[in-house]
Amino acid sequence: MSRVVVDVMLKPEILDPQGQAVANALPRLGISDVSSVRIGRRIEIEFAGEPDLDRAREIADKLLANPVIEDFSIRLDDTVAEGA
């Protein structure tokens, strides 16, 4: 089994109200040294055989991310090989 991780984030120029809400709440917890928070999604895709990064990129581009307002990155999940 092999796992590919897709991280989806709003583009930097897109307002992130969830991230702003978290950033605004941090001072109430006594945390004052955080200047910005952005919220995203992590998607894990498990392949039956070898990981197919091109297929994962196609899935992310067509289904998982909205290319107008979101960027995504793809990487192999090394923890699967370690048994974690």
Secondary structure by P-SEA (a helix, b strand, c coil): cbbbbbbbbcccccccaaaaaaaaaccccccccccccccbbbbbbbbcccccaaaaaaaaaccccccccccccccccccccccc
